[in-house]
């Protein structure tokens, strides 16, 4: 069972922050999930939302500001930290054995950022970290682009109820991503409902769940036939897994 820290470990430290990423390196997680957008001048920025409003002291779209302007934006719940670049985050994880799940986010209008995928691929390849990086997205067309442009890199598709509504139901959605050679991570309430069907279509070795965070939720999923758990409380997941092993 692989344990993955969601946005670092967002229920412990500020999400997608350098301090959070440094701290999560002290846990024995297998991987860390993070999210990327592009600045107006083409820098890869690590932040979840397309808007600055929720997690910073500024408002408006990430993609409308330059890297320099974003350097003046302060992250909430930190001691004055700014939005990190992907290069800075790779610097944190490079000396570790921790893998990274890098999610390609859409812009404030719901569209892919032109050139984002190519920039991410080029950067992780230049750092010789491609074997430790999984490229992820909710959008099948982006997954198809990942497969075409980085066929040797692992792909992960995230699935929730909205995905299934858009793509024609649970079975069709899962099969579509299976056909694209993806690991598939399913939102926990949906996977509880469709676990048997998901196992039949995806198989245990490529099926994951997100994002259980409580003792009850984590204990339940640690007992299910899935290969990975993505959690905002990876510390708790690891403690429960160690207790089960003992």
C-alpha positions as CSV (number, residue, x, y, z in Angstrom):
1,X,0.0,0.0,0.0
2,X,1.5,3.3,-1.1
3,X,0.8,6.4,1.0
4,X,0.7,9.8,-0.8
5,X,0.7,13.2,0.8
6,X,-2.0,15.4,-0.8
7,X,-0.7,18.9,-1.7
8,X,2.1,18.0,0.6
9,X,0.1,17.3,3.7
10,X,-2.5,20.0,3.6
11,X,-4.2,19.2,6.9
12,X,-0.9,19.6,8.8
13,X,1.0,22.3,6.9
14,X,0.1,25.0,4.4
15,X,-0.8,23.2,1.1
16,X,1.6,23.4,-1.8
17,X,4.1,25.4,0.3
18,X,7.9,24.9,0.5
19,X,7.7,24.6,4.2
20,X,5.0,21.9,3.9
21,X,7.0,20.0,1.3
22,X,10.2,20.2,3.5
23,X,8.2,18.9,6.5
24,X,6.6,16.1,4.6
25,X,10.0,14.8,3.6
26,X,10.3,13.9,7.3
27,X,7.5,11.4,6.9
28,X,7.9,8.0,5.3
29,X,5.5,8.8,2.5
30,X,5.9,7.0,-0.9
31,X,4.9,10.1,-2.9
32,X,3.7,13.6,-2.7
33,X,0.9,15.1,-4.9
34,X,1.1,18.7,-6.1
35,X,-0.5,21.0,-8.6
36,X,0.9,23.2,-11.3
37,X,-0.2,26.3,-13.3
38,X,1.6,28.7,-15.6
39,X,2.4,32.4,-14.8
40,X,1.7,35.0,-17.5
41,X,5.4,34.8,-18.5
42,X,5.6,31.0,-18.6
43,X,6.9,30.0,-15.2
44,X,5.6,26.7,-13.7
45,X,3.9,27.7,-10.4
46,X,2.9,25.2,-7.7
47,X,-0.6,26.1,-6.5
48,X,-3.9,24.2,-6.5
49,X,-6.6,26.8,-7.5
50,X,-6.6,28.8,-10.8
51,X,-7.4,31.8,-8.6
52,X,-5.3,33.3,-5.8
53,X,-8.3,34.1,-3.6
54,X,-8.5,31.0,-1.3
55,X,-4.8,30.4,-0.4
56,X,-3.1,33.8,-0.7
57,X,-3.4,37.4,0.3
58,X,-4.2,38.4,-3.3
59,X,-7.1,37.8,-5.7
60,X,-7.5,37.0,-9.4
61,X,-6.2,34.4,-11.8
62,X,-2.7,32.9,-11.3
63,X,-2.1,33.0,-15.0
64,X,-2.6,36.7,-15.3
65,X,0.5,37.6,-13.2
66,X,4.1,37.3,-14.1
67,X,6.6,35.3,-12.0
68,X,7.9,38.5,-10.5
69,X,4.4,39.7,-9.5
70,X,3.6,36.3,-8.0
71,X,6.7,36.6,-6.0
72,X,4.9,39.4,-4.0
73,X,1.9,37.2,-3.3
74,X,2.0,35.6,0.2
75,X,0.6,32.2,1.0
76,X,-1.9,31.9,3.8
77,X,-0.9,30.0,7.0
78,X,2.8,30.5,6.4
79,X,5.5,33.0,7.7
80,X,5.5,35.1,4.6
81,X,6.1,32.4,2.0
82,X,5.4,32.9,-1.6
83,X,4.0,30.5,-4.2
84,X,6.8,28.1,-5.1
85,X,7.9,27.3,-8.6
86,X,8.1,23.7,-9.7
87,X,11.9,24.1,-9.9
88,X,12.0,25.1,-6.2
89,X,9.9,22.1,-5.3
90,X,12.1,19.7,-7.3
91,X,15.1,21.1,-5.4
92,X,13.4,20.0,-2.1
93,X,12.6,16.5,-3.2
94,X,15.7,15.8,-5.4
95,X,17.8,14.4,-2.5
96,X,15.0,12.1,-1.3
97,X,13.5,8.9,-2.7
98,X,10.0,10.4,-2.6
99,X,8.1,10.3,-5.8
100,X,5.9,13.2,-7.1
101,X,2.5,13.2,-8.6
102,X,2.3,16.4,-10.6
103,X,-1.2,17.4,-11.6
104,X,-1.8,19.5,-14.7
105,X,-4.4,22.1,-13.7
106,X,-6.7,24.1,-15.9
107,X,-6.7,28.0,-16.1
108,X,-9.3,30.2,-14.6
109,X,-11.5,29.6,-17.7
110,X,-11.2,25.8,-17.5
111,X,-8.8,25.5,-20.4
112,X,-5.3,23.8,-20.4
113,X,-2.4,26.2,-20.3
114,X,-0.6,26.2,-23.6
115,X,2.9,24.8,-23.2
116,X,2.5,23.7,-19.5
117,X,2.9,20.0,-20.1
118,X,5.9,20.5,-22.4
119,X,7.6,22.7,-19.7
120,X,6.9,20.2,-16.9
121,X,8.3,17.3,-19.0
122,X,11.4,19.3,-20.0
123,X,12.1,20.3,-16.4
124,X,11.8,16.9,-14.8
125,X,13.8,15.3,-17.6
126,X,16.5,18.0,-17.2
127,X,16.6,17.2,-13.5
128,X,16.8,13.5,-14.3
129,X,13.7,12.9,-12.2
130,X,11.3,11.6,-14.8
131,X,11.4,8.1,-13.4
132,X,10.1,9.5,-10.0
133,X,7.3,11.7,-11.5
134,X,3.8,10.7,-12.3
135,X,1.9,13.1,-14.5
136,X,-1.8,13.4,-13.5
137,X,-5.0,15.1,-14.7
138,X,-8.8,14.7,-14.6
139,X,-9.1,15.5,-18.3
140,X,-8.9,12.6,-20.8
141,X,-7.5,14.9,-23.6
142,X,-4.7,16.0,-21.3
143,X,-3.9,12.4,-20.4
144,X,-3.8,11.6,-24.2
145,X,-1.4,14.5,-24.7
146,X,0.8,13.2,-21.8
147,X,0.8,9.7,-23.4
148,X,1.8,11.2,-26.8
149,X,4.5,13.6,-25.5
150,X,6.0,11.5,-22.7
151,X,5.2,7.9,-23.5
152,X,7.8,6.6,-21.0
153,X,6.4,8.5,-18.0
154,X,3.7,7.2,-15.8
155,X,0.2,8.6,-16.0
156,X,-2.5,8.9,-13.4
157,X,-6.1,9.9,-13.9
158,X,-8.2,11.3,-11.1
159,X,-11.9,10.4,-11.1
160,X,-14.9,11.8,-9.2
161,X,-18.6,12.0,-9.7
162,X,-18.3,15.0,-11.9
163,X,-15.9,13.1,-14.2
164,X,-18.4,10.2,-14.4
165,X,-21.3,12.5,-15.3
166,X,-19.2,14.2,-18.0
167,X,-17.8,11.0,-19.5
168,X,-20.9,8.7,-19.5
169,X,-20.9,6.9,-16.2
170,X,-18.5,5.0,-13.9
171,X,-17.7,2.1,-16.1
172,X,-17.1,4.1,-19.3
173,X,-15.0,6.6,-17.4
174,X,-12.8,4.0,-15.8
175,X,-12.4,2.0,-19.1
176,X,-11.5,5.2,-21.0
177,X,-8.6,5.8,-18.6
178,X,-7.6,2.1,-18.5
179,X,-7.3,2.2,-22.3
180,X,-4.9,5.2,-21.8
181,X,-2.6,3.1,-19.6
182,X,-3.4,5.1,-16.4
183,X,-3.2,4.5,-12.7
184,X,-6.6,5.6,-11.6
185,X,-7.3,7.4,-8.3
186,X,-11.0,7.6,-7.4
187,X,-12.6,10.0,-4.9
188,X,-13.4,7.9,-1.8
189,X,-17.2,8.3,-1.6
190,X,-17.5,7.2,-5.2
191,X,-15.1,4.3,-4.8
192,X,-17.0,3.0,-1.8
193,X,-20.1,2.8,-4.1
194,X,-18.3,1.3,-7.1
195,X,-15.4,-0.6,-5.6
196,X,-16.3,-4.0,-7.0
197,X,-16.8,-2.5,-10.5
198,X,-13.6,-0.5,-10.3
199,X,-11.6,-3.6,-9.3
200,X,-13.1,-5.5,-12.2
201,X,-12.2,-2.8,-14.7
202,X,-9.0,-1.3,-13.3
203,X,-7.5,-4.1,-11.1
204,X,-6.1,-3.7,-7.7
205,X,-2.5,-2.8,-8.7
206,X,-3.6,0.3,-10.6
207,X,-6.4,1.5,-8.4
208,X,-6.1,4.2,-5.7
209,X,-8.4,6.3,-3.5
210,X,-8.4,10.0,-2.5
211,X,-8.8,11.7,-0.1
212,X,-9.6,9.9,3.2
213,X,-8.3,11.9,6.2
214,X,-10.0,10.6,9.4
215,X,-9.0,7.6,11.5
216,X,-12.2,5.8,10.4
217,X,-11.8,6.6,6.7
218,X,-8.1,5.6,6.6
219,X,-8.6,2.5,8.6
220,X,-11.4,1.4,6.2
221,X,-9.2,2.0,3.1
222,X,-6.2,0.3,4.5
223,X,-8.3,-2.8,4.6
224,X,-9.5,-2.6,1.0
225,X,-7.9,-4.0,-2.1
226,X,-6.4,-0.7,-3.5
227,X,-2.8,0.1,-4.2
228,X,-2.5,3.6,-2.9
229,X,-4.1,6.1,-0.6
230,X,-3.8,9.9,-1.1
231,X,-4.4,11.8,2.1
232,X,-4.2,15.2,3.7
233,X,-3.1,13.3,6.8
234,X,-0.4,11.0,5.5
235,X,1.1,10.9,9.0
236,X,-2.1,9.4,10.3
237,X,-2.2,6.9,7.5
238,X,1.3,5.8,8.2
239,X,0.7,5.4,11.9
240,X,-2.4,3.3,11.2
241,X,-0.6,1.2,8.7
242,X,2.3,0.6,11.1
243,X,-0.2,-0.4,13.8
244,X,-1.8,-3.0,11.5
245,X,1.6,-4.4,10.6
246,X,2.4,-4.8,14.3
